[in-house]
Amino acid sequence: MTTVTDVNTRRTAVALRNLYVVRFGFALIWAVLLFLAGPSGPVSVALLVIYPLFDVAAAIVDLRSSATARPTAALYVNLALSLLTAIGLAVAATSGVPSMLRVWGAWAITAGIVQLIVAVSRRGLGGQWAMILSGAISTIAGTAFILQAGTPAASLTSLAGYATAGGVFFLISALRLNGTAKST
């Protein structure tokens, strides 16, 4: 006999799995496009603004679809941080690559902390260890981006690796959530 909790857990696992697969695909495509666009320019700037806007959309989907595992406050914080980051990146683009790296780095740190909070609260769903690890790595990477901004080697293309790694963590979590979806 299936309980309401099992049905809600399954629905949440399926919704998050699907969202995480989309996030994986987006991150890979975005990383390739950023790498191909080169170190800076209007296409790179547009891609950098699009990434946090996609994160806003993903947070909205997450809020609407994950009925039993939604740490609502943290998801709203993530939504606001990502929206502010998109605006900040558009403004920072007028000052150059170092400014954009600083904004991106601050976002990576704060979004990583929020991701840790969300993933820890969802650990009962399964598949969240990858999100916990991703959140921790994001905070470290954000610090590295801020430090890189002060060097002559400051480049936006380093963000392609960051997005790729994040996408892989989403894929791992999606695969683990698939097991939760099938077992409940």
C-alpha positions in Angstrom: 0.0 0.0 0.0 1.3 3.4 -1.0 1.1 6.2 1.5 0.6 9.9 0.8 4.2 10.5 1.9 5.5 7.9 -0.6 3.5 9.5 -3.4 4.7 13.0 -2.5 8.3 11.8 -2.1 8.1 10.1 -5.5 6.6 13.2 -7.2 9.3 15.4 -5.6 12.0 13.1 -6.7 10.7 12.9 -10.2 10.3 16.7 -10.4 13.8 17.4 -9.1 15.3 14.7 -11.3 13.8 16.3 -14.4 14.9 19.7 -13.3 18.4 18.5 -12.6 18.7 16.9 -16.0 17.6 20.2 -17.7 20.1 22.1 -15.5 22.8 19.6 -16.6 22.1 20.1 -20.2 21.9 23.9 -19.9 25.2 24.0 -18.0 27.0 22.0 -20.7 25.6 24.0 -23.6 26.3 27.2 -21.8 29.9 26.2 -21.0 30.6 25.3 -24.6 29.1 28.6 -25.9 31.1 30.6 -23.4 34.3 28.8 -24.3 33.6 29.4 -28.0 32.7 33.0 -27.5 36.1 33.8 -26.2 37.6 35.7 -23.2 35.3 38.7 -23.4 32.9 40.5 -25.7 29.1 41.0 -26.1 28.4 37.3 -26.5 30.3 36.4 -23.3 28.5 39.2 -21.4 25.1 38.0 -22.6 25.9 34.4 -21.6 27.0 35.6 -18.2 23.8 37.4 -17.6 21.7 34.5 -19.0 23.2 32.0 -16.6 21.8 33.5 -13.3 18.5 34.3 -15.1 18.3 30.6 -15.9 18.9 29.9 -12.2 16.0 32.2 -11.4 13.8 30.1 -13.7 15.0 26.9 -12.2 14.3 28.2 -8.7 10.7 29.0 -9.7 10.3 25.5 -11.2 11.7 24.1 -8.0 9.3 26.1 -5.9 6.3 25.0 -7.9 7.2 21.3 -8.4 8.9 20.0 -5.2 5.9 19.7 -2.9 7.5 17.8 0.0 11.1 18.9 -0.2 10.9 22.6 -0.6 12.8 24.8 1.8 10.9 27.7 0.5 12.8 30.5 2.2 16.1 29.3 0.9 14.7 28.9 -2.6 13.4 32.5 -2.5 16.8 33.7 -1.3 18.4 31.9 -4.2 15.9 33.4 -6.6 16.7 36.9 -5.3 20.5 36.4 -5.3 20.4 35.1 -8.9 18.2 38.0 -10.1 20.5 40.5 -8.4 23.5 38.8 -9.9 22.1 39.1 -13.4 21.7 42.8 -12.9 25.1 43.1 -11.3 26.8 41.3 -14.2 25.1 43.6 -16.7 26.4 46.6 -14.8 29.8 45.1 -14.1 30.3 44.4 -17.8 30.8 48.2 -18.3 33.9 47.9 -16.0 35.5 44.9 -17.5 36.3 41.2 -16.8 37.7 41.7 -13.3 34.5 43.3 -12.1 32.4 40.6 -13.7 34.5 37.9 -12.0 34.0 39.6 -8.7 30.2 39.6 -9.1 30.2 36.0 -10.4 32.5 35.0 -7.5 30.2 36.6 -4.9 27.2 34.9 -6.4 29.0 31.5 -6.5 29.8 31.9 -2.8 26.3 32.9 -1.7 24.5 30.5 -4.1 26.8 27.7 -2.9 25.8 28.4 0.7 22.1 28.4 -0.2 22.6 25.2 -2.2 24.2 23.5 0.8 21.2 24.5 3.0 18.7 23.2 0.4 20.5 20.0 -0.1 21.0 19.3 3.6 17.3 19.8 4.1 16.5 17.4 1.3 19.0 14.7 2.2 16.1 12.3 3.0 15.2 12.2 -0.7 18.5 10.7 -1.7 20.9 12.0 -4.3 21.6 15.1 -2.3 25.3 14.4 -1.4 26.2 15.6 -4.9 24.3 18.8 -4.3 26.0 19.2 -0.9 29.4 18.7 -2.5 28.5 21.1 -5.3 27.5 23.8 -2.9 30.7 23.5 -1.0 32.8 23.6 -4.1 30.8 26.6 -5.4 31.9 28.6 -2.3 35.5 27.7 -2.9 35.3 28.4 -6.6 33.6 31.8 -5.9 36.6 32.7 -3.7 38.9 31.7 -6.5 37.1 33.8 -9.0 37.3 36.9 -6.8 41.0 36.2 -6.3 41.5 35.7 -10.0 39.9 39.0 -10.7 42.9 40.7 -9.2 45.4 39.0 -11.5 46.6 39.7 -15.1 45.2 36.2 -16.0 41.6 37.3 -15.2 39.4 35.5 -17.8 35.7 34.7 -18.2 36.5 31.3 -19.8 37.4 29.8 -16.4 33.7 30.0 -15.7 33.0 27.4 -18.3 34.7 24.8 -16.2 32.8 25.9 -13.2 29.5 25.5 -15.0 30.5 22.1 -16.4 31.4 20.8 -13.0 28.1 22.1 -11.6 26.2 20.4 -14.4 27.9 17.1 -13.7 26.8 17.3 -10.0 23.3 18.0 -11.2 23.4 14.9 -13.4 24.8 12.7 -10.6 22.0 14.0 -8.3 19.4 13.3 -11.0 20.6 9.8 -11.5 20.4 9.2 -7.7 17.0 10.7 -7.5 15.9 8.4 -10.3 16.5 5.5 -7.8 14.3 7.3 -5.2 11.6 7.8 -7.7 11.5 4.1 -8.6 11.8 2.8 -5.1 8.9 4.8 -3.5 
